[in-house]
Amino acid sequence: MTERRSGVWLWLLAFAGFMLIHAGWAFAAPYDGPPDEEQHVLRAAGIMQGDIIPEDRNQTIPESLDKNNRVDSYGIHHSNCFPMRPTVAASCAEEPGGDTTLVRRYVAEARFNPIYYATVGWPLSFWPEWKGVMSARLINGALMSAMLAFAVVAAVRWTRHKALLAGLVAAATPMIAHLGGAINPNGIEITSGLTLAVALIALLHEKREDVNRAAVALAGVSGAVLVTPRFSGVMWLLVIFGVMLVPASMQRVKYLFRQRIVKVWGGVIVLATVLSAAWTLYTNTAEVADRDLGYQLKDVLRSAFMDMWPNITNQMVGVMGWADTLMPRLVYVIWFAVLGFLVLAALVVGKRVDRWRMIAYFIGTFVPYTAMEIILINQTNWFNQGRYFLPGAVGIPLLAAHIMAYRLFTAEHFRSMTRLLATLLLPLHFICLWFTMTRWNSGMVSFNPFNGSWTPPYGNVLPLVLGLLGVVVLWVMYWRSSQLPKADAGSAGPQQLDNSEELLPATAGRA
């Protein structure tokens, strides 16, 4: 099998594994079960009715999709009846569908950039009920799966000892999979941040004298996608590029910027950034409420250190739903142990420049958002969630793995590491899916997902089968793709480079 064909098959296998897990979450979740989903659905439905920039954030949407602010015949209010109430099953909420009459409704996300919503939300104009919601979820999951599959191929083909493959296992947390089964632009923002980090590590820090043209293309696509869905994407673009460029070899950077392909894709990123920033400024998407909630700084800092920030770390691994459903504690212990190993090992074996780059990645990921929250606390209240930090945070284990590969660890080490991490972490994806289904189905009354007052629209079995198949496919993919090249078997020391190829579907090409 040629290198090109093997790259295509690797992409397809990785895509299938991630897509199966995302589909499991999509078929498991009730309407508005994933974070803020109904508001994103209404934004997409409004765009399909022509409300691109609605006045006063009121959009025209099919009434069949608006299930908030409902009062039943018994006078019971059904708005947000189960989100943020983990002991309440999803059976209290109305299902999407029914009256397709067009109505005007206030939509909180009505000024968000329309490109993401038009891409994933067009089925809602044909089927403003479960079929349309599920189709939109699956489109979102497919886009995220494609980005993750490109990251897998890049890690295997472009990086020393396939090191970034081990980092990718740890970076792709269950929270990302949960967003892969939702309608929410945060998911594609996270996966594009991940692929951008992989591409820039390969382009700037892998030792090669030519230009990895496919890495340039992947960086260009990822950067343009990153800045588009949410106004925070511009910040993440600056953070990731800043960390990777400074202090990179200036000779290498100057050489790259003289290349035509770099100029072209750099122009694409600049154009996408300018358009995204212009949209944010024109629509005032990032406006802050004019109010004073009366928080004192000492109370804010106490709550931040003792409660908010520790919970945010859990949320990056996975506190599902509306950040209301904690997973079994062992999930966090295992995942944090893996992340801690990667980060600490990189800090120990890395040189001074490596340590500074790791520290800069931490600061760039966590300081801007947390500082913004503290400064604006009296206008915005507590707004941060762990998933908001993931577009930057997913790059930290990737960079750690890269440092380990160049300073001490061999190809054999990374083969064993990737397989061990896949064996430890992938089953946790299925556990999180099972556990969250029990929360939606019974409100945690039972740990049996088949025993509850609510049942997913296509049954309880399908999501679990899809999730389990996804875990198996990804485990096989990580196991097979981590094997040593024949030339390196038994002789891959810390100074030996892998035979990397810049091969990606649709962007394949030898430098």
VEXDREN-2710 file (C-alpha; in Angstrom, 1 decimal):
% VEXDREN-2710
k/r/px/py/pz
1/MET/0.0/0.0/0.0
2/THR/1.4/3.4/-1.0
3/GLU/2.1/6.1/1.6
4/ARG/-0.7/8.2/0.0
5/ARG/-3.3/5.5/0.2
6/SER/-2.3/4.6/3.7
7/GLY/-2.8/8.2/4.7
8/VAL/-6.3/8.3/3.2
9/TRP/-7.2/5.0/5.0
10/LEU/-5.9/6.4/8.3
11/TRP/-8.0/9.5/7.8
12/LEU/-11.1/7.5/7.1
13/LEU/-10.5/5.2/10.1
14/ALA/-10.0/8.2/12.4
15/PHE/-13.0/10.0/11.0
16/ALA/-15.2/6.9/11.5
17/GLY/-14.1/6.4/15.1
18/PHE/-14.7/10.0/16.1
19/MET/-18.0/10.2/14.2
20/LEU/-19.4/7.1/15.8
21/ILE/-18.7/8.6/19.3
22/HIS/-20.2/12.0/18.3
23/ALA/-23.2/10.2/16.8
24/GLY/-23.7/8.3/20.1
25/TRP/-23.9/11.6/22.0
26/ALA/-26.2/13.1/19.3
27/PHE/-28.7/10.2/19.6
28/ALA/-28.5/10.1/23.4
29/ALA/-29.3/13.8/24.2
30/PRO/-32.7/15.3/24.7
31/TYR/-33.6/18.6/23.0
32/ASP/-31.6/21.3/24.8
33/GLY/-29.7/18.7/26.7
34/PRO/-26.3/19.8/25.5
35/PRO/-25.2/23.3/26.6
36/ASP/-27.3/26.2/25.2
37/GLU/-28.5/24.0/22.4
38/GLU/-32.0/25.4/21.9
39/GLN/-30.8/29.0/21.6
40/HIS/-28.3/27.8/18.9
41/VAL/-31.1/25.9/17.2
42/LEU/-33.3/29.0/17.1
43/ARG/-30.4/31.1/15.7
44/ALA/-29.9/28.5/12.9
45/ALA/-33.6/28.4/12.2
46/GLY/-33.9/32.2/12.1
47/ILE/-31.0/32.4/9.7
48/MET/-32.8/30.0/7.4
49/GLN/-35.8/32.4/7.5
50/GLY/-33.6/35.3/6.4
51/ASP/-32.9/36.9/9.8
52/ILE/-29.2/37.4/9.4
53/ILE/-28.9/40.5/11.6
54/PRO/-32.2/40.7/13.5
55/GLU/-33.2/43.9/15.3
56/ASP/-33.5/43.6/19.1
57/ARG/-32.4/40.0/18.8
58/ASN/-35.9/38.8/17.8
59/GLN/-36.0/36.2/15.1
60/THR/-38.6/34.5/13.0
61/ILE/-38.6/30.8/13.8
62/PRO/-40.9/27.8/13.6
63/GLU/-42.9/27.5/16.9
64/SER/-42.2/23.8/16.8
65/LEU/-38.6/24.5/17.9
66/ASP/-39.4/27.0/20.7
67/LYS/-40.0/24.9/23.7
68/ASN/-39.1/27.4/26.4
69/ASN/-41.5/29.7/28.1
70/ARG/-44.3/27.1/27.9
71/VAL/-47.1/26.6/30.4
72/ASP/-49.1/23.4/30.2
73/SER/-52.8/22.9/31.0
74/TYR/-51.9/22.4/34.7
75/GLY/-50.1/25.7/34.9
76/ILE/-46.7/24.1/35.2
77/HIS/-43.9/26.2/33.7
78/HIS/-41.6/24.1/31.5
79/SER/-38.8/26.5/30.7
80/ASN/-35.4/25.0/31.6
81/CYS/-37.1/22.2/33.6
82/PHE/-34.1/19.9/33.6
83/PRO/-31.0/21.8/32.5
84/MET/-29.0/22.7/35.6
85/ARG/-31.2/20.4/37.7
86/PRO/-29.3/17.0/37.4
87/THR/-31.9/15.1/39.6
88/VAL/-34.7/16.0/37.1
89/ALA/-35.1/13.7/34.1
90/ALA/-35.6/15.1/30.6
91/SER/-39.2/13.8/30.5
92/CYS/-40.4/17.1/31.9
93/ALA/-39.5/18.9/28.7
94/GLU/-41.4/19.1/25.5
95/GLU/-40.0/17.4/22.4
96/PRO/-39.2/19.5/19.2
97/GLY/-42.0/19.3/16.6
98/GLY/-45.6/20.1/16.3
99/ASP/-46.9/23.5/15.2
100/THR/-44.7/24.9/12.4
101/THR/-46.3/28.3/12.5
102/LEU/-43.7/31.1/12.2
103/VAL/-43.4/33.3/15.3
104/ARG/-41.1/36.0/16.5
105/ARG/-39.0/35.1/19.5
106/TYR/-36.1/36.7/21.4
107/VAL/-32.9/34.7/20.8
108/ALA/-29.9/35.3/23.0
109/GLU/-27.4/34.2/20.2
110/ALA/-29.2/36.2/17.5
111/ARG/-26.1/38.2/16.6
112/PHE/-23.6/35.4/16.4
113/ASN/-21.8/34.9/13.1
114/PRO/-24.2/33.2/10.7
115/ILE/-21.7/31.0/8.8
116/TYR/-21.6/28.2/11.3
117/TYR/-25.4/28.2/11.7
118/ALA/-26.1/28.1/8.0
119/THR/-23.6/25.3/7.5
120/VAL/-25.1/23.0/10.2
121/GLY/-28.6/24.3/10.5
122/TRP/-30.1/24.1/7.0
123/PRO/-32.0/20.8/7.8
124/LEU/-34.1/22.7/10.3
125/SER/-35.8/24.6/7.5
126/PHE/-37.0/21.3/6.0
127/TRP/-37.7/19.5/9.3
128/PRO/-38.3/21.8/12.3
129/GLU/-38.5/18.8/14.6
130/TRP/-36.4/15.8/15.8
131/LYS/-35.3/14.9/12.2
132/GLY/-33.9/18.4/11.6
133/VAL/-32.3/18.7/15.0
134/MET/-30.6/15.3/14.7
135/SER/-29.4/16.0/11.2
136/ALA/-27.9/19.3/12.3
137/ARG/-26.2/17.6/15.2
138/LEU/-24.7/15.0/12.9
139/ILE/-23.4/17.6/10.5
140/ASN/-21.7/19.4/13.4
141/GLY/-20.3/16.0/14.6
142/ALA/-19.0/15.3/11.1
143/LEU/-17.2/18.6/10.8
144/MET/-15.5/18.1/14.1
145/SER/-14.6/14.5/13.3
146/ALA/-13.0/15.7/10.0
147/MET/-10.9/18.2/11.9
148/LEU/-9.8/15.6/14.4
149/ALA/-9.0/13.1/11.6
150/PHE/-6.8/15.6/9.9
151/ALA/-5.0/16.1/13.3
152/VAL/-4.4/12.3/13.5
153/VAL/-2.9/12.1/10.0
154/ALA/-0.8/15.1/10.7
155/ALA/0.5/13.7/14.0
156/VAL/1.4/10.4/12.4
157/ARG/2.9/11.7/9.2
158/TRP/4.6/14.9/10.3
159/THR/5.9/14.6/13.8
160/ARG/9.0/13.0/15.3
161/HIS/8.2/9.5/16.7
162/LYS/4.5/10.2/15.9
163/ALA/4.6/12.0/19.3
164/LEU/1.6/14.2/18.9
165/LEU/-0.6/11.1/18.6
166/ALA/-0.1/10.4/22.3
167/GLY/-0.9/14.1/23.1
168/LEU/-4.0/13.9/20.9
169/VAL/-5.4/10.9/22.9
170/ALA/-5.3/13.1/26.1
171/ALA/-6.4/16.3/24.3
172/ALA/-9.6/14.8/22.9
173/THR/-11.6/14.8/26.1
174/PRO/-15.2/13.5/26.6
175/MET/-16.3/17.1/26.8
176/ILE/-15.3/17.5/23.1
177/ALA/-17.2/14.4/22.2
178/HIS/-20.2/15.7/24.0
179/LEU/-20.1/18.9/21.9
180/GLY/-19.7/16.7/18.9
181/GLY/-23.2/15.5/19.5
182/ALA/-24.7/19.0/19.9
183/ILE/-25.6/22.1/18.0
184/ASN/-23.1/24.5/19.4
185/PRO/-20.2/26.4/17.6
186/ASN/-17.9/25.9/20.6
187/GLY/-17.2/22.3/19.3
188/ILE/-15.8/23.3/15.9
189/GLU/-13.9/26.2/17.6
190/ILE/-12.1/23.6/19.9
191/THR/-11.2/21.2/17.1
192/SER/-9.9/23.9/14.8
193/GLY/-7.7/25.1/17.7
194/LEU/-6.4/21.6/18.0
195/THR/-5.6/21.1/14.3
196/LEU/-4.0/24.6/14.2
197/ALA/-1.7/23.6/17.1
198/VAL/-0.7/20.4/15.3
199/ALA/-0.1/22.1/12.0
200/LEU/2.1/24.9/13.5
201/ILE/4.1/22.4/15.6
202/ALA/4.8/20.5/12.4
203/LEU/5.5/23.6/10.4
204/LEU/7.7/25.6/12.8
205/HIS/9.3/23.1/15.2
206/GLU/9.8/19.9/13.3
207/LYS/13.3/19.8/11.8
208/ARG/13.0/20.0/8.1
209/GLU/14.6/22.3/5.6
210/ASP/11.7/22.5/3.1
211/VAL/8.1/23.7/3.4
212/ASN/5.5/21.2/4.5
213/ARG/2.8/22.5/2.1
214/ALA/0.1/20.3/3.5
215/ALA/0.8/21.7/7.0
216/VAL/0.6/25.2/5.7
217/ALA/-2.8/24.4/4.1
218/LEU/-4.1/22.8/7.3
219/ALA/-2.9/25.8/9.4
220/GLY/-4.7/28.1/7.0
221/VAL/-8.0/26.2/7.0
222/SER/-7.8/25.7/10.8
223/GLY/-7.0/29.4/11.5
224/ALA/-9.8/30.6/9.2
225/VAL/-12.3/28.2/10.8
226/LEU/-11.2/29.1/14.4
227/VAL/-11.9/32.8/14.1
228/THR/-15.3/32.4/12.4
229/PRO/-18.0/30.9/14.7
230/ARG/-17.4/32.9/17.9
231/PHE/-15.8/36.3/18.7
232/SER/-13.3/34.6/21.1
233/GLY/-11.7/32.8/18.1
234/VAL/-9.6/35.9/17.3
235/MET/-8.1/35.7/20.8
236/TRP/-7.3/32.0/20.4
237/LEU/-5.7/32.6/17.1
238/LEU/-3.3/35.2/18.6
239/VAL/-2.6/32.9/21.6
240/ILE/-1.7/29.9/19.5
241/PHE/0.3/31.8/16.9
242/GLY/2.1/33.8/19.6
243/VAL/3.1/30.6/21.5
244/MET/4.3/28.8/18.4
245/LEU/6.1/31.8/16.8
246/VAL/7.9/33.2/19.9
247/PRO/10.7/32.3/20.4
248/ALA/10.9/30.2/17.2
249/SER/13.9/30.2/14.9
250/MET/13.7/33.6/13.2
251/GLN/15.7/32.1/10.3
252/ARG/13.0/29.5/9.9
253/VAL/10.1/32.0/10.2
254/LYS/11.7/34.4/7.6
255/TYR/12.2/31.5/5.2
256/LEU/8.5/30.4/5.6
257/PHE/7.1/33.9/5.1
258/ARG/9.0/34.2/1.8
259/GLN/7.1/31.2/0.4
260/ARG/4.1/31.9/-1.8
261/ILE/1.9/29.2/-0.3
262/VAL/2.5/30.7/3.2
263/LYS/1.5/34.2/1.9
264/VAL/-1.6/32.8/0.3
265/TRP/-2.9/30.9/3.3
266/GLY/-1.7/33.7/5.6
267/GLY/-3.9/36.0/3.6
268/VAL/-6.9/33.7/4.0
269/ILE/-6.4/33.8/7.8
270/VAL/-6.1/37.6/7.8
271/LEU/-9.2/38.0/5.7
272/ALA/-11.2/35.6/7.9
273/THR/-10.0/37.4/11.0
274/VAL/-10.9/40.9/9.7
275/LEU/-14.3/39.7/8.6
276/SER/-14.9/38.1/12.0
277/ALA/-13.8/41.1/13.9
278/ALA/-15.9/43.4/11.7
279/TRP/-19.0/41.2/12.3
280/THR/-18.4/41.4/16.1
281/LEU/-18.0/45.2/16.1
282/TYR/-20.9/45.8/13.7
283/THR/-23.4/43.6/15.6
284/ASN/-22.0/44.4/19.0
285/THR/-21.9/40.6/19.8
286/ALA/-19.6/41.0/22.8
287/GLU/-21.7/43.7/24.5
288/VAL/-21.7/43.7/28.3
289/ALA/-24.8/44.5/30.4
290/ASP/-24.9/47.9/32.1
291/ARG/-25.5/46.8/35.7
292/ASP/-23.7/46.4/39.1
293/LEU/-24.2/43.1/40.9
294/GLY/-22.3/44.4/44.0
295/TYR/-19.5/41.8/44.2
296/GLN/-16.5/42.6/46.3
297/LEU/-13.1/41.7/45.0
298/LYS/-12.1/39.7/48.1
299/ASP/-15.3/37.6/47.8
300/VAL/-14.8/37.1/44.0
301/LEU/-11.2/35.9/44.6
302/ARG/-12.3/33.5/47.4
303/SER/-15.0/32.0/45.2
304/ALA/-12.7/31.8/42.2
305/PHE/-9.9/29.9/44.0
306/MET/-12.2/27.7/46.2
307/ASP/-15.0/26.8/43.8
308/MET/-15.1/28.2/40.3
309/TRP/-11.6/27.5/39.0
310/PRO/-11.3/23.9/40.4
311/ASN/-14.7/23.1/38.8
312/ILE/-13.5/24.6/35.5
313/THR/-10.7/22.0/35.3
314/ASN/-13.3/19.2/35.7
315/GLN/-15.5/20.8/33.0
316/MET/-12.6/20.6/30.5
317/VAL/-12.6/16.8/30.9
318/GLY/-16.4/16.6/31.1
319/VAL/-19.1/18.0/33.3
320/MET/-21.9/17.3/30.9
321/GLY/-25.2/19.0/30.0
322/TRP/-25.4/22.5/31.1
323/ALA/-22.2/22.0/33.3
324/ASP/-24.5/20.3/35.8
325/THR/-23.6/16.6/35.6
326/LEU/-20.4/15.5/37.2
327/MET/-18.9/12.2/36.0
328/PRO/-17.6/9.5/38.4
329/ARG/-14.6/10.9/40.2
330/LEU/-12.3/8.3/38.9
331/VAL/-12.7/9.7/35.4
332/TYR/-11.1/13.0/36.5
333/VAL/-8.4/11.3/38.5
334/ILE/-7.3/9.2/35.5
335/TRP/-7.5/12.0/33.0
336/PHE/-5.6/14.5/35.2
337/ALA/-2.9/11.9/35.9
338/VAL/-2.3/11.5/32.2
339/LEU/-2.3/15.2/31.6
340/GLY/0.0/15.8/34.6
341/PHE/2.4/13.2/33.4
342/LEU/2.7/14.8/29.9
343/VAL/3.1/18.3/31.2
344/LEU/5.5/17.5/34.0
345/ALA/7.6/15.3/31.9
346/ALA/7.9/18.0/29.3
347/LEU/8.9/20.6/31.9
348/VAL/11.5/18.2/33.4
349/VAL/13.2/17.1/30.1
350/GLY/12.7/20.3/28.1
351/LYS/15.3/23.1/27.7
352/ARG/14.7/26.6/28.9
353/VAL/13.0/27.6/25.7
354/ASP/10.6/24.6/26.0
355/ARG/9.7/25.5/29.5
356/TRP/9.0/29.1/28.6
357/ARG/6.8/28.0/25.7
358/MET/4.8/25.7/27.9
359/ILE/4.4/28.4/30.5
360/ALA/3.3/30.9/27.8
361/TYR/0.7/28.4/26.6
362/PHE/-0.7/28.1/30.1
363/ILE/-0.8/31.9/30.6
364/GLY/-2.3/32.5/27.1
365/THR/-5.0/29.8/27.7
366/PHE/-6.2/30.7/31.1
367/VAL/-5.2/34.3/32.1
368/PRO/-7.2/36.4/29.5
369/TYR/-10.6/34.7/30.1
370/THR/-10.2/34.6/33.9
371/ALA/-9.0/38.2/34.1
372/MET/-11.9/39.3/31.9
373/GLU/-14.3/37.5/34.3
374/ILE/-12.9/39.1/37.4
375/ILE/-12.8/42.6/35.8
376/LEU/-16.4/42.3/34.5
377/ILE/-17.9/40.2/37.3
378/ASN/-20.4/42.9/38.3
379/GLN/-21.7/43.3/34.7
380/THR/-21.6/39.6/33.5
381/ASN/-21.7/37.5/36.7
382/TRP/-19.7/34.2/36.6
383/PHE/-19.7/33.2/32.9
384/ASN/-16.7/31.0/32.3
385/GLN/-17.0/27.2/31.7
386/GLY/-14.2/24.8/31.1
387/ARG/-15.2/24.3/27.5
388/TYR/-14.5/27.9/26.8
389/PHE/-10.8/27.3/27.5
390/LEU/-10.4/24.2/25.4
391/PRO/-9.5/25.9/22.0
392/GLY/-6.2/26.8/23.7
393/ALA/-5.9/24.1/26.3
394/VAL/-6.0/21.2/23.8
395/GLY/-2.6/22.3/22.5
396/ILE/-0.9/22.0/25.8
397/PRO/-0.6/18.1/25.8
398/LEU/0.4/18.3/22.1
399/LEU/3.2/20.7/22.8
400/ALA/4.3/18.6/25.8
401/ALA/4.5/15.4/23.6
402/HIS/6.5/17.3/21.0
403/ILE/9.1/18.4/23.7
404/MET/9.4/14.9/25.1
405/ALA/10.1/13.5/21.6
406/TYR/13.0/15.9/21.0
407/ARG/14.6/15.9/24.4
408/LEU/14.5/12.3/25.7
409/PHE/11.8/9.9/24.7
410/THR/12.3/7.4/21.8
411/ALA/9.9/6.0/19.2
412/GLU/9.5/2.9/21.3
413/HIS/8.5/5.0/24.2
414/PHE/5.8/6.8/22.2
415/ARG/4.5/3.6/20.7
416/SER/3.9/2.2/24.2
417/MET/2.7/5.6/25.5
418/THR/0.1/6.0/22.8
419/ARG/-1.2/2.5/23.2
420/LEU/-1.3/2.8/27.0
421/LEU/-3.1/6.1/27.0
422/ALA/-5.7/4.9/24.4
423/THR/-6.3/1.8/26.6
424/LEU/-6.7/4.0/29.7
425/LEU/-8.7/6.9/28.3
426/LEU/-10.9/5.7/25.5
427/PRO/-13.2/3.5/27.8
428/LEU/-13.8/6.7/29.8
429/HIS/-15.7/8.1/26.8
430/PHE/-18.2/5.2/26.9
431/ILE/-18.5/5.5/30.7
432/CYS/-19.3/9.3/30.4
433/LEU/-21.9/8.6/27.7
434/TRP/-23.5/5.8/29.8
435/PHE/-23.5/8.0/32.9
436/THR/-24.9/11.1/31.2
437/MET/-27.7/9.0/29.6
438/THR/-28.8/7.9/33.1
439/ARG/-29.0/11.5/34.2
440/TRP/-31.2/12.5/31.2
441/ASN/-33.3/9.3/31.4
442/SER/-34.0/9.1/35.1
443/GLY/-32.4/12.1/36.9
444/MET/-29.8/9.9/38.5
445/VAL/-32.4/7.8/40.2
446/SER/-31.0/4.8/38.5
447/PHE/-27.6/4.0/36.9
448/ASN/-29.4/1.9/34.3
449/PRO/-29.9/3.9/31.1
450/PHE/-32.7/1.6/30.1
451/ASN/-34.8/2.4/33.2
452/GLY/-36.1/6.0/33.2
453/SER/-39.0/8.2/32.5
454/TRP/-37.4/9.6/29.3
455/THR/-36.2/7.7/26.3
456/PRO/-34.1/9.1/23.4
457/PRO/-36.1/9.6/20.2
458/TYR/-34.5/6.6/18.5
459/GLY/-34.2/4.4/21.6
460/ASN/-31.7/3.7/24.3
461/VAL/-29.7/1.0/22.5
462/LEU/-28.5/3.0/19.5
463/PRO/-26.5/5.7/21.3
464/LEU/-24.6/3.1/23.4
465/VAL/-23.9/0.8/20.5
466/LEU/-22.6/3.8/18.5
467/GLY/-20.5/5.0/21.4
468/LEU/-19.0/1.6/22.0
469/LEU/-18.2/1.0/18.3
470/GLY/-16.5/4.4/18.3
471/VAL/-14.3/3.5/21.2
472/VAL/-13.3/0.2/19.6
473/VAL/-12.5/1.9/16.2
474/LEU/-10.4/4.6/17.8
475/TRP/-8.5/2.1/19.9
476/VAL/-7.7/0.1/16.8
477/MET/-6.7/3.3/15.0
478/TYR/-4.4/4.4/17.7
479/TRP/-2.8/0.9/18.1
480/ARG/-2.1/0.4/14.4
481/SER/-1.0/4.0/13.7
482/SER/1.4/4.1/16.6
483/GLN/3.4/1.1/15.3
484/LEU/7.1/1.8/14.4
485/PRO/8.2/2.2/10.8
486/LYS/10.3/-0.8/9.8
487/ALA/13.4/1.4/9.5
488/ASP/13.0/2.6/13.0
489/ALA/12.2/-0.6/14.8
490/GLY/14.7/-1.3/17.5
491/SER/16.8/1.7/16.6
492/ALA/14.8/4.9/17.3
493/GLY/16.8/6.9/19.7
494/PRO/16.2/10.5/20.8
495/GLN/18.2/12.0/17.9
496/GLN/16.6/10.0/15.1
497/LEU/13.8/11.4/12.9
498/ASP/10.8/9.5/11.7
499/ASN/10.2/9.2/7.9
500/SER/7.4/11.8/8.0
501/GLU/5.1/12.5/5.0
502/GLU/3.0/15.5/4.5
503/LEU/-0.1/13.6/3.3
504/LEU/-3.7/14.7/3.9
505/PRO/-6.8/14.0/1.9
506/ALA/-7.7/17.0/-0.4
507/THR/-4.4/18.7/0.6
508/ALA/-1.9/16.0/-0.2
509/GLY/1.3/17.0/-1.9
510/ARG/5.0/16.5/-1.5
511/ALA/6.9/19.6/-0.5
END
